[in-house]
Amino acid sequence: MVVQADLNEGHDLSLALEAKTLEAANVSQFLSQLEEAGGVPYQSAIIDLGSIEMIDSSGVGALLQVHKRLGESCGPVVLKNVGSAVVSVLELLRLHRVFEIEVSRPEGG
């Protein structure tokens, strides 16, 4: 898994995940790459899940860890470009109350 991290001048952290899944097999890599991007107090965090097609309980746990870690020092954690399968999982777990979720739009629409 590759995590592209970008920090703009306003101290907004933007993360883009480049994998099809966020699951037990790659969660530790995701969290270690996130650690490398850390260290600065952020005003907000955006996690682009556009490439994620499936998330399991370990992936959900990783997102909650990110929220806990960043949420103490920054504003809302936004999940951007979230696909319908991932949205279903997050809503089932009522995590739409924890994260701001921006649903991805179907291509051509």
FENRAFEN-V384661 format. One record per backbone hydrogen bond with DSSP energy under -0.5 kcal/mol. CO is the residue of the C=O (numbers start at 0). NH is the residue of the N-H. Records with the same first field share a line. If there is no record, write none. Layout:
CO=NH + NH
//
This chain:
1=3 + 17
2=4
3=15
5=13
7=10
10=12 + 42 + 43
11=7
12=45
13=5
14=47
15=3
16=18
17=1
19=52 + 53
21=55
22=25 + 26
25=29
26=30
27=31
28=32
29=33
30=34
31=35
32=36
33=36 + 37
34=37
42=74
43=12
44=77
45=14 + 47
46=48 + 79
47=16
48=51
50=52
53=21
55=59
56=60
57=61
58=62
59=63
60=64
61=65
62=66
63=67
64=68
65=69
66=70
67=71
69=72 + 73
75=44 + 77
76=99
77=46 + 79
78=101
79=48
81=103
82=86
83=87
84=88
85=89
86=90
87=91
88=92
89=94 + 95
90=93
93=96
94=97 + 98
98=100
99=78 + 101
100=102
101=81
105=108
//
